[in-house]
Amino acid sequence: MTTRRPGRPRSTEVDDAILDAALQLIAERGLRETTTEAIAAKAHAGKDTIYRRWRHKDALAEAVLERVAATRPAVPDTGVLRDDLGAYLDALEARLTDPIVGRFLAVAVGEAPHHAGFRRLLRDHRAGVELDVTAILRAGTDDTHVPAVHLAARLIVSTVYADRLLGSGSGRARPRSELLEPILRSLVRSSS
């Protein structure tokens, strides 16, 4: 028999409203300028409700980042390397360039040097994306033991993240083909 804690049961709708409000406000204002009061007002929740769920604003921000980072694209498997990689990266880029999610991630990257939780969550998310890209590259080459596959995956993911989150010097992201074609040509050649 399970015993229920006193009080009302925790509402997932309230949790979602708080996380959504924190995501939007942190994306707009940055972490330091976003207050728990503003999050509570936007979520139509009390400050006490937030503090019962998350000890402080940084813990709430980590929960938002964990939720964002948990969303990775599905790994396609059409058997055509460029198509599979393109579809995966299209979905990843859509997430990274989403007006709210992209700005939130840029804030998280900026805060990461001072925030161990952000560093861990960003590192874990990136590692998962690198594993996905490695799987696509391995499936798309004849030789599944190509030594450069993991390095190629890391280069591709690093390039996409840096270009989409930080932008190029001109303020516009470069076409993906310009970024990735040399890597793909080298990888396909090495697997022949």
C-alpha positions in Angstrom: 0.0 0.0 0.0 1.4 3.4 -1.0 0.8 6.4 1.3 0.1 9.7 -0.3 1.9 12.8 0.9 -0.4 15.4 2.5 -1.7 18.2 0.3 -2.9 18.3 -3.2 -1.3 16.0 -5.8 1.3 17.6 -8.0 -0.2 18.8 -11.3 1.7 18.1 -14.5 -0.2 21.0 -16.1 1.2 23.4 -13.5 4.7 21.9 -14.0 4.4 22.4 -17.7 3.2 26.0 -17.4 6.1 26.9 -15.0 8.7 25.2 -17.3 7.2 26.9 -20.4 7.2 30.3 -18.7 10.7 29.9 -17.5 11.9 28.8 -21.0 10.3 31.9 -22.6 11.4 34.4 -20.0 15.0 33.1 -19.8 15.2 33.1 -23.6 14.0 36.7 -23.7 15.8 38.2 -20.6 18.6 35.9 -19.8 19.0 33.9 -16.6 20.1 36.7 -14.3 17.4 39.1 -15.4 14.6 36.5 -15.0 13.0 36.5 -11.6 11.0 33.8 -9.9 8.2 36.3 -9.5 8.0 36.9 -13.3 8.0 33.2 -13.9 5.2 32.7 -11.4 3.1 35.6 -12.9 3.6 34.3 -16.5 2.7 30.7 -15.4 -0.3 31.8 -13.3 1.3 30.0 -10.4 2.4 31.1 -6.9 6.0 31.5 -6.0 5.5 29.0 -3.2 4.4 26.5 -5.9 7.6 27.0 -7.8 9.8 26.7 -4.6 8.1 23.5 -3.6 9.1 22.0 -7.0 12.5 23.6 -7.4 14.7 24.9 -4.5 15.8 28.0 -6.5 15.8 29.6 -9.9 18.9 27.8 -11.1 17.3 24.4 -10.3 14.3 25.5 -12.3 16.5 26.6 -15.2 18.3 23.2 -15.1 14.9 21.5 -15.3 14.1 23.6 -18.4 17.4 22.7 -20.0 17.0 19.1 -19.2 13.5 19.1 -20.9 14.9 20.9 -23.9 18.0 18.6 -24.1 15.8 15.5 -23.9 14.3 16.2 -27.3 16.6 14.8 -30.0 15.5 14.1 -33.6 14.7 10.5 -34.6 17.5 8.8 -36.5 16.3 8.1 -40.1 17.4 5.0 -42.0 16.7 5.3 -45.7 20.0 3.8 -46.6 21.2 7.0 -48.3 23.9 8.7 -46.2 23.3 12.3 -47.4 19.5 11.9 -47.1 19.6 10.4 -43.6 22.2 12.9 -42.3 20.3 15.8 -44.0 17.0 14.8 -42.5 18.5 14.4 -39.0 20.4 17.7 -39.2 17.3 19.5 -40.6 15.4 18.4 -37.5 18.3 19.3 -35.2 18.7 22.7 -36.8 15.0 23.4 -36.6 15.3 22.9 -32.8 18.4 25.0 -32.5 17.0 27.9 -34.6 13.6 27.9 -32.9 13.1 31.5 -31.8 12.6 30.5 -28.1 14.6 27.3 -27.8 17.5 28.6 -29.7 17.8 31.7 -27.6 17.4 29.7 -24.4 20.2 27.3 -25.5 22.4 30.3 -26.3 21.8 31.6 -22.8 22.6 28.2 -21.4 25.8 28.0 -23.4 26.8 31.5 -22.1 26.0 30.5 -18.5 27.7 27.1 -18.7 31.2 28.3 -17.6 29.6 29.4 -14.3 27.0 26.7 -14.0 28.0 23.0 -13.5 24.5 21.7 -14.1 24.2 23.5 -17.5 27.7 22.1 -18.5 26.6 18.6 -17.6 23.3 18.8 -19.4 24.8 20.4 -22.5 27.6 17.9 -22.6 25.2 15.0 -22.3 22.9 16.3 -25.0 25.8 16.9 -27.4 27.1 13.4 -26.7 23.7 11.9 -27.6 23.6 13.8 -30.8 27.1 12.7 -31.6 26.1 9.1 -31.1 23.1 9.6 -33.4 25.3 11.2 -36.1 27.9 8.4 -35.7 25.2 5.8 -36.2 24.0 7.5 -39.4 27.6 7.8 -40.7 28.4 4.1 -39.9 25.1 3.0 -41.6 25.9 5.1 -44.7 29.4 3.8 -45.3 30.5 0.4 -46.6 33.1 0.0 -43.9 31.6 0.1 -40.4 35.0 0.4 -38.8 36.1 3.6 -40.5 38.4 5.1 -37.9 37.3 8.7 -38.7 33.6 8.2 -38.2 33.5 9.3 -34.6 35.7 12.3 -35.4 33.6 13.2 -38.4 30.5 13.0 -36.2 32.1 15.3 -33.6 33.1 17.8 -36.4 29.7 17.8 -37.9 27.9 18.3 -34.6 30.4 20.9 -33.4 30.1 22.8 -36.7 26.3 22.8 -36.7 26.0 23.8 -33.0 28.6 26.6 -33.3 27.1 27.9 -36.6 23.5 27.7 -35.5 23.8 28.8 -31.9 26.6 31.4 -32.2 26.2 32.3 -35.9 29.0 33.1 -38.3 30.9 36.4 -38.2 28.4 37.8 -40.7 25.5 37.1 -38.4 24.0 34.6 -40.9 24.5 30.9 -40.7 26.4 29.4 -43.6 24.6 26.8 -45.9 25.0 23.4 -44.4 26.4 21.9 -47.6 29.3 24.3 -47.4 30.0 23.2 -43.9 29.5 19.4 -44.3 30.3 18.5 -47.9 34.1 18.3 -47.3 33.6 16.0 -44.3 31.2 13.8 -46.2 33.5 13.6 -49.3 36.4 12.6 -47.1 34.4 10.0 -45.2 32.8 8.4 -48.2 36.2 8.3 -50.0 37.9 6.7 -46.9 35.2 3.9 -46.9 35.6 3.0 -50.5 
